[in-house]
Amino acid sequence: MKKLLIAAFLIGGLITSCAPITKDSQPTASIEPNGIDVHTYSNTKEIRTVHLHLDLDVNFENHTIYGIARHEMNPHTCDTAVFDIKGLAINKVTLGKEKSKEKETEYVIGEDDELLGQSLAVKITKDTKYINIYYQTTEKTEALDWLEPSLTAGKKHPYMYTQGQAILTRSWIPLQDTPMNRISYSADVKVPAGLLAIMSASNPEKKSANGMYHFEMKQRIPAYLIALAVGDMEYTSLGDNCGVYSEPELVEACEYEFADLSKMIEAAESIYGEYRWDQYDLVILPYSFPFGGMENPRLTFANPTIIAGDRSMTSVIAHELAHSWSGNLVTNATWNDFWLNEGFTVYFENRIMEKLYGKESADILALIEFQDLESELDRMKDSDHPEDSQLKLQLDLRSPDDGMTDIPYIKGAFFLRTLEAAVGREKFDVFLKGYFDAHAFKTITTEDFVAYLNKELLKPNSISFNTKEWIYETGLPDNCVTLKSDRLDKMKNLAGRVNKGENVFIGSLANAKRSDFISQEWQTFIRGLEPTISNETMNRIDDQFKFSTEGNPALKSDWFHLAVKSGNKKLRPEAAAYLKKIGRRWYIESIYQACRDSEDPDDLVWGKSVFTEAQKNYHFVSKNTIQEILYE
């Protein structure tokens, strides 16, 4: 990133006006064209896309998307429009709406930056309304995951999906890749016959005979929410305005696991108002997907690890649904304001779960998250960036992915919980509903939120609150609300007895089964075990409860993490099989991190050998994270 700043100063500093393209000079597009978002080259302060139409041909034979990005621009006085690209081959750029009347124009591609990619500066006139960029993806395109049939549930057909958050959409579409600019979009997509294409837009429920599909997203969204998936899928309706896409082999499991989806939507609407995206569907992607879920509007992308068989992981869906209000409806203006997206969503997710399953269940989920937060805060104290424990991030010259920790998610949610406790739930709900309504389909900064909070909630109710400490200081303030669960306390005590050498699984627990406790109770038990646990004790527990072979993916993640930390090499075959199958970043990175941190050098050797084989099954997002853990 240093190279980027040096280049900017060599051309005379950060320039905020549109610069003309000449044959003798590079375009001088500002790194901060709008003065706020440092993760885009685009000059959205001067000229913005208002609607994007995509003509796409998805070629599985050479793993390439051939596309035309047709940008409709707002009224302007510019002679240059700047877009973001990364890993794309630009074939030509034309101006004009009608294909027969398009005219080619000059363009300049800027110097490549490892993080941001390149600027694409297009010569236009003040009358230019339509800009058409002809392009194709390359092997350097990071957003796309091309999967061979062997990596799918059916093992017969290939699969492809995109993942754009945070700044990867520019690697499969040339556009102004900043959350500050919301656009509507449409698309015509060609895929091989026999496969279904779906997007974060209006979607078909059946395959077309010729592989041609048309999509419309009329509501305006930020670029990172444009998404596409192509594969052998079927649609299962779960209500009047919701359903799930999956491979045929997963239809029955999905129908059971997500049976409460319609109830979740009703619960969410009863708390914070109308769902404004018409349809809410899920698509269950292959295991390589790097997240539990991604809130692409109208179509949540989800990892099959949430299919636990007992609906214990459905809080992920509540989370992604909640994004329909926080994140998708009201969007963080920059990636430094990411907590406005995730903190509100985690809070809202928990309210949905409480509405459906009661306060005890919701508190258990929140306490598991709080355990993650405490671990994250401990880690950050001695890290290179202790300031990352602030809600308002400082990601200049850094990847937005660096900010995707438990801080914006869980600290952000507990900030809102603490506010709720200070003012009362009734007043807080009125405030949040008003917040969503006032900022619907807009992007805001942290400072915008603080001003709104003071004006609409704190001052009218004469409440003094340590807002600045929560948002701009590290760590967790002393007034953070506390939660308690007798069920989780019992599991902590059980783990404590094991740590003292007691064989707790005798007597009344001699015939205990894994199904006797919910996943979150077992997570608390496993996380309470010390790394000094003997191999004999750990193996005895595994023989009884079969965490390594039959546990759901969340339990396996914690169990294999403990196995590495405790030096239990007997479980390596099961751990290796898990790491080669699961691409969900949050589930695998702690295991690889334990290999890196281990005092036994053989653990790092083993971790690297597993990763060498497993990385072909990971999306770029997970692959890049693990690469940094093991080799940097």
N, C-alpha and C positions, 0 to 999 in steps of 0.2 A: 504493500500500500504506500510505502514511502515514495516509490516511483511515481505514483499518481500525483502526489502533492508536488513533487519536484517538477513534473511536466506542467502542472498548472501555473507555477510561479515563473517558469521559463517563458511562458507565453504572455506574461504580464499580469498575473494575478487572476482572481476569480472574476469572471465577466458575467454580468447578469442580463445583458441585452442579446438579441439575436445577431449572430455574426455571419456575414456573407461567406460563401464558399468560393475560394479561388484555387487555381491550379498550383499556386506557389506556397500555400500554407494549409495547415490543418485547421479544421473548424475549432473555434475556441469556446466550446460549450462549457458552461459552468458545472462544477461538481455539485454545487448547491444552487441550482437555478432558481429554486423557490425560497432559498434562504433557510430551509428547514431540513429536508431529507438528504442526507449525505450518501445514500445508497443508490442514487440514480444519476445518470447523465442527462436525463430528459429535461427540456426547458419548459415545463408545464406552467410556469408563471407567465410565459408569453403566448404559448399555443398548446392546446390540449386536444387529445382524442375525445370525442363524445360518443361515438359508436364504432365498433370494430366488427367487420364481417370477415370470416375465415373461409377460404376454399382449401380443403385439405385432402390429400391422397396419402393414406397410411399404407406403406409398403413393408410387409413383414419379411420379404425375401432379403432385402438389404438393410433392414432396420432403419428406414428413413421416412420422414414425413416431408412430402413436397407441398409447399403451401403458398398462398397469396394472402397477405394481411392487408385488408382494405380499410384504411382509417378515414373516418369522417371527422374533420377538425372543426373546432369552434371558430367564430369570427376573430380575426387577428390582424396584425400589421407586420408580420414577420417575413423575412426572406430565407429563414432556415428553421426546419423542424428537427429536433433531436430525439432519437429513440435509443432504447437500450437493446443490445444484443450480446449473446455469449454462446460461442460454439456453433454459430450458424453460418451457412454459406449464402451470401446475398447475390442473387442472379441479376436482378435489375430493379429499378424503382421508376414508377410512372405516376403521372398526375391525371386526374379526370375520373368521372364516374362511369361512363359507358366504355366497355371494353374496346369497342371499335374506334373510339376517339381518344384513347389513352396516349399520352406522349411521355417518352422517357425523359428523365431529368438527371442532373448530376447528383452524386452523393459521395461522401467521404467517410470511411470507417476509421475510427480513432485507434490509438495505441491500446493494445490488449493489457488488461489488468487481471491478475489472478482471481480476485474476488468479484469485481464489478463487471468484468467482460469488456465490451467496447461500446463507444458511442457510434451511432449511425446518424450522421448529419445530412439532411436532404435539402437540396435547393428548391425553394418554392417562391411564390409571389404572394402579395397581400390578398389576392383573390383566390388562392388555392383552398379548396374545400375537401378534396379527396386525394389521398396519397396511398399508392398501392405498392407494397413491397413483396417482390417475388423471391422466394428463399427455399432452402431445404435444411433439415437438421443434419448433424454429422455425428460421428462417434464421440465427439466432445460434448454433445448435448447432455446436460446433467439432469434435466427434469424427467426424462423418459426412462422407463424400465421395460425393456423388451425381454419377455420370458419364453423360453422354450416349453413345449408341451409337458416335459417331465417335471416342471416346477408349478404346474397347475393341479387342481384337484382331479380333473378328468383325464389328464395325461395324453390328450388327443389333439388339442388345438393350442396354438400360441396365444399369448396374451400381451397386452401393452397398456400401461397407464402412465399418467403424468403426476408429478408432485411439484407445485409451484412455490409454495411458501418456503422461505421468505422471498428470495429474489432469484428464483430459478425459472419463472415463467419466461423471462427474456431468453432462455436457452432453447425454447421451442417455438416462441412467437416473438417477432420483432415488434416491440411496443414500448410505451412509457411505463416502465416497471416501478411504480411508486404507489403505495396505498393512498396517497393524497388525491389521486385522480380516479374517480369512479366513472365507469363506462357501461353502457349496454353492449351486448354483442349477439351475433348470430353466426351460424356456421353451416356449410355444406361439406359433409365428410364422406369420403369413399373408402371402404374397407373391403377385404376379401369376402366373397359370398360365404354365408354360413356363420359369420361372426356378427355380433351385435355391437354397435357403437352407442355410448351414452356420454352425456356431458353435464356440467353444472348449469343446466338449462332445462327447457321442456324436453321430455324424452319419450322415445317409442317404447312400447311394452312388448313388441314382437320384432323378430328379425325381418329385414326386408329381403326380397328375393335377389336384388341386384347389388346389395351392399352399399346402397346410397342412403344417407340420412341427413335430415335438416333439423337445426336446433335454433331456438330463440331464448335469449335471456333479456327480458324487457326491463327488469329492475337493474339499476346501475350498481356495479360491484367493482372493487379494486382488482388489479391485474392478477394478484396471487391466487384469486379464487376461480380463475378460468381453468377448467379441468376436463380431461378426456380419458375414457377407458374403453378398450376394445377387447372382446373375448367371446367365448362360448358361454352365454348367460341366459337365464330365464328370469322372468319377473313374477313375483308373488305379491298379490295385494294383501295388505294388512289393515285396511280401513278405507274410508271414503277418499282420503287425500294422502295416503302413505302406503309404502310397500318396500320390498327388498329385491334387488338384483343379485343373483349368485350363479355360480356354476351349477348345472343340474344336480350334481352329486351332493350339494349342500342345501337344497331347497327345503327338505324336511326339517333339518336341524335349525335353519334360519326361521322357519315358520314357528317353531316352538320357542326359540330363544328370544325373538323380538315380538312376541304376541302382545305385549303391553305398549307397543309403539304409539298406537292411537291414543291411549290413555295418557301417555307422556305429553303429547301435543296438547291435549285438553288441560292437563295440569299446568303446563307452562302458560297457556293463554289465560287461565284463571288467575295467575299471579301478576303477569306484566303485559297483558293485552294481546291483541290479535296477531296471529302468525301471518306475516306479510309476503310470503314467498309462494303461495298457492299450493304447491305440492312438497311433501317431505319424503324422500326415498333414501334408502341405503344401498350401497353396493359393497359386497364382501369380496375384497381383492385377494390375490394370493399372499402367502406368508412373507414375501419379500417387502411388502409395504412397510415403510419405516416408522409409522406411527400407529397408535391404537385406533385413531380416527382423524379425519380431516374434514372440516366443516364446509366443504364446497356447497354453495347454496343450491337448494332443491335436491342435492344428491351427496350425502355424506359418504366419503370413502372410508372403509373400515377394514381392519386387519382381522383375519379369522381367529386370532387368539382371543377375541371377545366372545366366541362361541364356546362357553365353558360347560354347557350341558345342564346347568342349574340356574341360569340367568343371573349369576353372581357378578358378571362383568358388564351388565347393561348400564351401569352408571356412565360408561364411555358414551353410549348413545344419548343419554340425558345431557351429557356435556356438549356433544356436537349439536344437538337440538338447541341448547341454550345459546349457542353461537348465532342462531338465527336472529337473536336480539343484540347480543354483545359480540362485536367483531364484524359480522356480516351487515347488520343494520347500522350500528354505530362503530366506526372503524378507527383504530389507532392511526394517526396521521403519519407517524414515522415508526421505525422499529425500536427507537428509544422509548416509545410510549406503549410498548407491547403489553404491559400489564393491564391497560384499559381493555384489551381484547380478552386476555386469559383470566385475570383476577375476577372480573365480573362474571365470566362464564362458569368458573369453578363455584363461585357463590350461588349462582342461579341453578346450576346442576344439582347442588345439594338441596336447594329448596324444592326442586322437582322430585327428588328422591324422597324427601320428607313428606311431601304431599301424597305420594303414592304408597310408600312403605312404612311411614311412621318416623318419629324423631329418633328413636333408638338406632334404627338401621342407618339413617342419614348421619348421625353423630359418629357411628363406627367408621363409615366411609371417610368422614372428615378427619378423624383421628389417625387413620392410616396415612392420609395425605400429610398430616402434621408431622408424623414420624419422618417422612421423606424430607420435609422442610428443615427439620432440626439437623438431619444428616448433611443437607446441602449447606446450611449456615456454618456448620463445623468445618466443612471442607473449604469453604470460601475464605475463612479467616486467614489461612496460611497460603492462599493461592496468589497468583500473579495479579489478580483483579478482585481484591476484597470489596471494591466498590460495586461489584455486580450484585451485592445483596441489597442495593437500593431498588426501589420500585421504578423510579425514573432512571433508565439505563444511560450509559455513556459508551456507545458502540461506534463512535467515529473511528474510521480506519480499521474496524473489526467486522467480522461476519455477523449478521443478525442472528445466526444460529447460536452464537455465543451467549445470547440473552435468553435462549429457550431453556431455562432452568426451572427449578421449583419456585424461584423467587416471584416472578410475575404471576404464576399460577396460584400458589398456596399462600404466600405472604399477601398477595393482592386480595385473595378471598378473605383472609383473616382480618385485613384492614377493613373490609366491608362488613364483616361480622361484628367487629368492634364498634364501628359506626352504628350498626343496627342496635347493639346493646346500649349505646349512649343515648339514642333518640327514641327507641322503641320501634318494634317491627311495623306497626301500622303506619307511622309517619315515614319510616324508611321505604316502605313499599310504594307509597304515594310519590315520594321523591324519585325512586328509580323508574317507575312507570313514566313519570314526567320527563326524566332524563332521556329515556329511549324515544319518546315521542318528539322531544325538542330537537334531537340530533339524528333522527331517522334518515338513513341514506346519506349521511355526512361523515367526514373524518374530523377528528379532534385531537388536540394535544393534551398532555397531562395538565398543563397550565389552564387550558380551556375548562377541563373538568373541575379543577380546584376553584376556579372563579364561579362556576355553576353551583358547586357544593356550598360554598360560602353564602351565595346569594339566595339559594332556594331551600337550604336545609339548616345550616348552622346558625346564621344570623337571625332568621325568623323565629327560631326556637331558643335563642340566647344560649347556645351551647358552645363551650370552649373545647376544642379538640386538637390534638397534636398532629395535625395533618402533615406538616412539613417534616416532622420526625419520621413518620411512616414512609413518606414518599422519597425524601432526599437524603436520608441517613441510612447507614448500614445496620444490619442486625434486626432484631425484633423488639419493638417498644415494650415497656413493662406493662402497659395497660391492655395488651393483647388478651382477648377473651380465652378462657380455658374450657375445655370440654372433658367429659368423663364418661367412661363406659365400664360397667362392672364386668361385662363379658371379656373385654380386652384386658382388663386388670387381672382377671383369673389366668389368662394365657401368659401374661408377663410373669406372674408368680410361678406358673408351671415351668417356664423357661428358667427362672431363677433357681428353682429346685434342681433342675438338670445341671445347671452351672455349678452347683455345690456337690455334684456327684451322686445325687439321688436317682434311683431308677423309678421314675414317676409312673411308668406304664406297667404297673403291677396292681394288684388289688382291683379297685373299682374301674381302673382304666386298662385293665389287661385285655379286654375285648373291644376297646375303643376303635372306631374306624375313622378314616379321613372324612367321611360324609357326616360325622357327628357334629362337626363344626363348620362354619362358613369359611370361605377363603380368607376373609379379612382377619378372622380369629387365628387361623394358621399362620398368616403372614406375621402377625404380632408375636406369635410363639417363636417362629424361625428367627425373626429379627432380634429377639431377646436372648438368643443363644450366643455365648461367647465364642470367639475364634479358637479358644483353648479346648473346645469340646474334643474328646477323644474320637478317633476313627471308629472304635468299637461302639461307643454310644451312638454316634451319628448313623452308623450302619444298622444298628438295632432299630432305631427310630424309622429308618428308611424301609427296613424289612416289614415293619408293621403298617406304615401308612403309605408306602410306595410313592413318596413325593417325586422321586427321580424318574419314575416310569409312567405313573398314572395321574400325577398332579396336573392341574391346569397350568398354562404357560406362566401365569403370574407367580404361582407357588414354586415352579421349577426355577424361575429366575432367582428368587431369594435363596432357594436351597442350593443351587450350584454356586452362587456367590459365596455362601458360607463354606461350601466344600473346598473352594480354592483357598479361602482365607484360613481354613483349619488344616490344610495340607492333606485332605482326603482324596487320594488319587484313585481309589477304587471306583469312584463315581465319574471318572473322566470319560469313559465311553458314552454314558448317557448324556453328560454335559456336552460332549462334542457333537453328538447327534442333534441335540437341541440347538446349538449354535449354528449348525449347518442348515437347519430348517427354518428357524425364526429370524426374520429381518427387522422386527420391531425394535427400534433403537433403544428405547427405555429399558427393555427387557434384557438386552444383551450387553450394553456398555458397562454395566456394573461388574459383570463377570470378567470381561476383558480388563477392566481397570484393576480388579483384584489380582489378575495375572501380572500386570505391570507393577503393582505396589508390593508384590510378594518378596520376602527375603530369600526365598528359594528360587534361584535363577532358572531352574527347570520349569517353573510355572510360566514364565514369560516365553520360554522356548515352545512349550506346549501351546500357549495361547496363539503365538504367531503361526504355528503349524496348522492349527484349526482354522484360523482366519484365512490362510492361503487357499484352503479348499472352500471355505464358506462364502468368501466375498463375492463369488459369482452369483450367489443367491440374494445379495443385498442390493437395495437401491443406493444410488450415489450418496444420499444423505447419511445413511447408516455406515456405508463403506468409508466415507471420508472421516466420520467421527472415530471409528475404530482404528483407522490408519493413524490418526493423530495420537490416540491413546498408546498404541503399541510401538510406534516408531519415532515419535517426536519428543 
